[in-house]
Amino acid sequence: MWDDPLVAEVRTDSLVQAAQGGDPEALDALLRRYQPQIYRFGMKMCRDPEVAQDVLQETLFAAARTLGGFRGESSLSTWLYAIARSFCIKARRSSAFAPALVSLESEAPEARATADTAPGPDRTLADLEIVAALDSAIAALEPEHREVLLLRDVEGLAASEVAEVTGLSVAAVKSRLHRARAAVRERLAPVLPPPAPVPPAEAGSCPEVASLLSRHLEGDIAPAACAEMEQHVAACPRCRAACDTFRQTLRLCGSMPAAAVPEAVQESIRQGIRGLLAGRRA
């Protein structure tokens, strides 16, 4: 029933209630709904397909075991990302995958392939270069900066939800997020097409508009300062270009495709959850 296209828009809380009531189809549909996003998060954090698959399976098994205790105090996605993050940290501490600071050139071919999960026939060489540069820029972040950028700008959680997942204050999340965005933009800017020729700036003549824009998006800029920034950007080609590349970077993060979970992994998850449910009924 839960797979019928006519009920594809069933609200998550209804699925949660049905799954908590013992409906195995509801549980399967609920967890499959979040598989691609959790796998993408694991891939970008762990940088290794096998470790990401383990993180995905452990996350969904843990969710299946403990769903009865979920009370909806946070969103289900926030709850799942918190579980996934704990397994990513466990994997990192066990040194089961490559060091956190890794470039795309040093990764295994199958890990590099995840930078472009759905290239399509109309993708140009420039498009692929940008996708690879974005993946490399995210990979180069320290894990504590990478996770907030992934959760906020790729997975779309609010800053308050990222704080729940990471156990940080909202202020700490935003501080790390601004640094992560700046680092990714800086690495990505050389491969983004400039909107127009940008004249060199005089020393000390321009504010850090990309940083200000990042703070503005998180509601941390006063209206007067925001108006002043907009006025400056309107008259300054250099800062306008910086804002454009910043916005392009955020758009690229937000449009990053969810990772395709291998069918063998999906089947392993299904079998594992069936085993859990059978054990409860025994």
N, C-alpha and C positions, 0 to 999 in steps of 0.2 A: 504493500500500500504506500509506503513512504517514498518509493521510487517513482510513483506515478507523476508524470509531468504536470498534471492538473493540481497537484498538491505540492509542487516544488517550492512555493512561497510560504509554506507552513512556518509559522514563527518559531524561532529557536527555543523560546521558553516552553512551547507546546511539546517540542521534541524532547526537551530536557525532562519535562514532567512524565511523558510517556516512557522514556528510558528509565527514569527512576522508579517507575511502576513495574518495571520488568519486561518491557516490550523490546525484544532483541532487534527487531527491524528498526525501531526508532533509534536505538543506540548505534547501530551500524550506520544509519543515515546521518546521524549527528556527527559522528567522528569522521566519516568520509568527507563531510562538508568542509572540515578544517584541515584535512590531510595536506593539500597542496601548499597552504600557507605555512603550516608548521614545518614542512619539509624544506621550503624555501628559506625560512629562518635558520634552520639547522645547517643548510648548505652554506649560507653566507657567514654564519658564525664559525662553523667547524672547518670549512674549506676542504671537506673530504666526503665524497658520496657515501662511502660505507659507514662512516661515523654519523652522518646526517640520517641515514636510514635507521641506524640503531637508536638515535635520539627520537626520531619519529615514532618508532615502535614502542619504546619505553614510555614516551609521553602519552600515547593513546592507551596503552595498557594501564598506566597509572590512573588516567582519567576514567577508564571503565571501572576500575576497582573502587574509586573514591567518589564517583559521581553522586552517590547517595548523600554525601556530606556537602554537596554544592548547594548553597542557599541563595545564590543570586545576588550576593552583596557586591560583587563586581560582575562585569560582563563575562560570558563564557570564554570569549577569545582571550581576555586578559588572564583568566584563570589558566587556560591552556598554555599561553606563552610563558607564564611564570613556571609551569611545570617543565616546559621544553628548555627554558633558560637554565634551570637547575641541572638538567642532564647534560647540557652543553658545558657548564662549568665543571661538572664531574668528569666529563671526557677530557677537557683541557688539563685538569689537574693530574689525570692519569697519563698524560703525554701520549695519547692514542692517535694524535694527528699532528700535522705539520705546525711549526711555530706560528704564533698569531700574526707576526709581521711577515707577510708572504706576498710576493708579486705573482701576477698571473703567469709570467714566463717560467717560474720555477715549479708550477703545479703540474700534477699528472694530467694527461690529455682529457680524461673523463671529467676531471674537475673543471678544466678550462671550458669544456663544452657547455657547462651549465650557465656560462655567461650569455649564451644565446640559445634558449630552449626552443624557440620557434622562429627561425630566421625568415622563412617565407621566400618566395621567388622574387619579390620586389625589393628586398633589402639590398642596399648598395654597400659598396666597400666602406664608404664613409660611415654609414649607419653601424656596420659591424665594428668599426674602429671605435666609435663612441660607446657602444655597448661594452666592449672589452675594456675600454678606459674606465668606465664607471665601475665595473666589477673589480678592476685592479685598485681603483681609488678606495673603494669600500674595504677591500681586503687589507689595505695598508694601514687602516685605522687600528689603534689600540682596541682590544676587546671591549673595554668599558665605554668607549666612544662609538664603536661599531654597533653595539646592541641598541643604544638609544636612537641612533639614526635609522637602523633597520625597523625598529618598532614604531617610531614616529613617522618617518617619511616613506618607508616601503610598505609596512603593514597597516599604516593609517591609524594607529592608536592615538588618543589624545595624550598630552603631556602628563596629565594626572593618572591616566591608565599606565603609561610607561613607568611612572613612579611606583605604582602598585606592583608591577611586574618585577622591577629591579630592587625595590626596597629603599629607594632614594627619596629625598625630598623633591618636590616639583622644581624648586630653584636649582638643585644640583642636576636634575635631568636637563633643564634648559641650558645650563652652563655647558654641559658636555655636548648637547645637541648643537649649539652655536659653533663650538670648536670643530665638531665633526663635519658640519655643513661647510664651514670655511675650508677645511682641508680637502674635502671632496671637490668642491668648486675649483680650488686652485689647481688640482691635478687634472681636472676635466676641461678647464678653460682652453688650453691649447688646441684641443681637437674639436671644440664647438665652433661652428661658423659665426664669425662676428657679424652683427647686423650692419655695420658700416665701418669705414676706417676710423680708428680712434687716435686722436692726437695725444702726444705725451703730456703728462700732467706736471705742473710745477710742484716742486718739493713742498709738502705740507699743505697743499692747497685744497685737498679733497678729504672729506671724512671717510670712514670705513663704511660705505653705504651697504655693502653686502651683509656685514655684521648687523647694522641697524635694521635692515630689511628682515633678517632672521628674527631679531628681537621683536620687531613689529608684528610678524606673523604669530608670535606666541603671546601677543598682548602686553608686551613689556615696554612699549614706547608711549610716552605721553602724547596727546593729540597735537600740542604745540610743536614738539620735536618732530613729529611725523610730518606735519605741514611744512616745516623748515626743510626736512630731508627731501620731500617731494619737489619743492621749489628749486632746490639745488640740482636735483637729478634732471629736471626739465631743461636746465640751462647748461648741463655739463655732459658732453658726449661720452667722456671716459666713465663717469659714474653710471650713466644710462646703460653703457655696455656691461658694466659690472653687475648691475641689477638684472639685465637680460640673461647673462650667463648663470646667475644664481637661480633665476626662475626656471631656466632650462634644466638645470641640475635637479631641482625639485620635481619637475615634470617627469624626468627620466626615472628618478627613484620611484615615483608614484605609479609609473606605468610598467615597472619591472614585472614580467610575467611570473605567475606561480610556477613552481617546479613540478614537472610531471613525475608522479610517484611510480616507480617501476611496478608492473603488474605482479611480479613475484613478491614484492614487499607488501602490496595491498592484500594479496592472498594470505601471506604470513600473519598479517594483522587480523584478518577475518578469522583465521583458524585460532589464533591466540585468544581473541575475545570470546569466541564460541567456547573454548576450553574454560575460560573464567566463569562464563555463565553456567556451563554444565556443572562445574564444581560447586557453585552456589546452590544449584537445585538438588545436588546429591545429598 
